Amino acid sequence: MTNQNVVVSDPKSAIGMAIAVSVSNSSFFSPAVPKPPTVPGGYITISLKKLETGGAGGAGRVGAWVDSMRASSPTRIKSTPSLSDTEALSAWMLHHPSALRTFEQITNASKGKQIVMFLDYDGTLSPIVEDPDQAFMSKEMRAAVKDVARYFPTAIVSGRCRDKVYRFVKLSELYYAGSHGMDIKGPAKGRKYKKGNQSLLCQPASEFLPMIDEVYKALLEKTKSTPGAKVENNKFCLSVHFRCVDEQRWTALAEQVRLVLNQYPKLRLTQGRKVLEIRPTIKWDKGNALEFLLESLGYANSNDVFPIYIGDDRTDEDAFKVLRNRGQGFGIIVSKFPRETSASYSLQEPTEARTLIHT
């Protein structure tokens, strides 16, 4: 773990104050589920390595980006599933069963474990919308998150700026990990997770702030000629949203982003759902954020902890992989369609995520 810009409250306080709740109806368990084979008639996968390097030359790089943009585009999904689509989903569900349908089974298998909840925001707690500034969570979802946080340490892990995701969620008793985990802060209130006036703060990419601001201004200027493109400053990373960009303009937009990033070798590009993400090249992602929070809570080497991570985006895969490697807890992917994932279970949409955490 990094020691840069980290202040941690007494980790034992989080454990000592955690409510001793019977897990007979609230716990979870993840069996060792092997990685699924390729689903017949299934999804397209573009590796992040290809996305970031794109082969030789700018044209190759842009071509790889556009291929990946198309692969993750909801506009390219058939409105009426064919028989092969249905079969592919059924095959995929064998390896990633519904967390709701298997709730009782996985509950009974995890008794005695301390649950720690990790929740993505966009596409998990809120629906994916055209305007990212309008991605509000419902009152029912907020109540469900507030309720689960009464019993278990709960963190929101998002690519959004931490302050922005806090304004969406509006719950001060949670942990917030913004900028894909590069900006972590502990609860503003709640003795259960905090002792005295000490708090938790982790910002491993602080040195990149001036560069991020510089690139943000450059991208605003470069992409202003592309209708529908929106550049979002998430403090330690940047997002170029293309959800409202006509597909015929995606190549031009990718080229605009490439021209800017060519000047900044210390930044890298990854992709989420209808968004290009620009981040520092440091080895830090949502998986590192998950490990940091578990360590801060005193569960780094504990056999009695059960982390649960619910997310819908490819950036959440880093956290899913950490859970698989730890052999503890499990990841739940929120997706209506078959896709390559390291998650153990699945949910189809945010309403199902609300049902699960409220159960």
Secondary structure, DSSP 8 states (H G I E B T S, - for coil): ---TTEE---HHHHHHHS----TTTT-------------TT------HHHHHH-SSHHHHHHHHHHHHHHHT-GGGS-SS--HHHHHHHHHHHHHS-BTTTTHHHHHHTTTT-EEEEEE-SBTTTB---SSGGG----HHHHHHHHHHHHHS-EEEE-SS-HHHHHHHH--TTSEEEEGGGTEEE--SS-GGG--TT---EE-TTGGGHHHHHHHHHHHHHHHTTSTT-EEEE-SSSEEEE-TTS-GGGHHHHHHHHHHHHTT-TTEEEEEETTEEEEEESSS--HHHHHHHHHHHTT-TT-SSEEEEEEE-SGGGHHHHHHHHHHTSSEEEEE-SS------SEEESSHHHHHHHHH-
